[in-house]
Each structure stands twice: as C-alpha cells, then as structure tokens.
Amino acid sequence: MDLIEVSNNTKRHPWELSRTKCIIKELETLGIKGKVLDIGCGDGYFDRKLIEKFPDIEVYGVDINLEHESNEGRLHFLNSLDSLPACQFEYIIMMDVLEHIKDDAGYLRQLLLKLKDNGKLLITVPAFMRLYSLHDRELRHYRRYEHKRLHRVLKKCGLIEKNWSYFYLSLIFGRLLTINSTQNLSGWYYSEKALKTRLVSFVLNTDYSVLRILSKVGIHLPGLSLLSICEKKQKK
C-alpha cells in the first residue's frame, strides 16, 4: 500500500490483494531469481508475500516515505537508492511509481543502471489520462499512461518490451462515477476472509486473467491499470 494512504486500519483492500496475487503469478511465469529490487515498496506487504513465495530470492524494497530502514533476513527495507549495495539486480519491480515522478524517463534511465543486462523490469502504472481524478491529485500523480506513451518512455530508456496489457476493466466504470471524489485504499474494513472481500477479489482476479489472455493474442481491452514486462538490452 502507498504509504500516503496507510492508516491504523490493517484490513487490505481487494484491489491490493488481487494485484499482489496476479503480479506474483507473473513473476513465477518469468522464473524470478536472484536479487530483486522493488521501487516504491510502500509498507512492505507485497515484498513479504514475494519472500514467502520464492525462497531463493533476496528482495530490496525502497520507498522514500519509509521512516526507518530495516532488515528481515532476505528482505531489506530502505528509504533511499543510495542505501542499496553496490550490485546489479536480476529483476526490478515498479508498481504504480512512475506516475509520481516528473521526469519519468530520466529517473528510469538512472534506475536501469542497477539492472543487469538482459535483466527484467516489471512495471505497472495507472492507465488513461482521461481517468485522471481527484484521487490521482491526492496521491501526487503527474499523469496516467496510455500504452503508446509508456512504450515511448521504455524504448527511449533502452528497454525491449516483451509483452503488455491493461487490466481491471471492471473498475473503469467505478472510477468514472467517483472521478471527483476522495478515495483511500485504507478505508476497506472487511477481513481478507470476509465474503465481500473474497467476492471482489475473485472478480478482479478474473478480470486480470481474461485481459492478460486476450493481450497475448493481440486483443488489448482497456483497464484502470497498465502492465508492461521489459528486458534490458545487452550491451554490445
């Protein structure tokens, strides 16, 4: 969860539960291994699930809003890129981060110095500038992305896009209805096992899976978010 939205409520929103489950499945398909860098790790929920799922990886989660740096075995939480070890990573994950950065291409170029040649970048961003809302302004987003715009940034930085898709088509209508309303993911008060949480998570997981399957045959339906999986070019 974005640390801007963290509150005393420990219940996880179905959106966060679904995104965590779906992205971990993507990483499993990619054969994730070695050292992993997660930029914008928030309160660490995703990284702890990642460590549980993959026993042979080491994860460095970085978030400038973390008050304290800490180590939890194979999991390290840092509040600055300057605190990272002098190494390159096999995988970099950026989930809903790039939209917070004014010079997105410049930041990405510097970050990719920390990615090995042929290393993988998995990135998600909020989709479609037409859906830019009060919620985006509250979270200090500079923009949302159509795929063409994100693809240009990735290509400019020397990345090869392997595949991409929008996801969460089912959330677009809700966003249109609440485009001028305050929203907060910490405002979900049902437990993970509650029927309402499980039902919403099931719908979102199904939505994600269907749009990913369609994208692999060249059908790209719109969604509230955009996923891109890239590879860093090997230097000649």
Helices and strands as residue ranges (DSSP letters): H 14-30, E 34-39, H 45-53, E 57-62, E 70-72, E 75-78, G 81-83, E 89-95, G 98-100, H 104-111, G 112-114, E 115-126, G 129-131, H 134-138, H 147-156, E 159-167, G 169-171, H 172-177, G 185-187, H 195-215, E 225-232
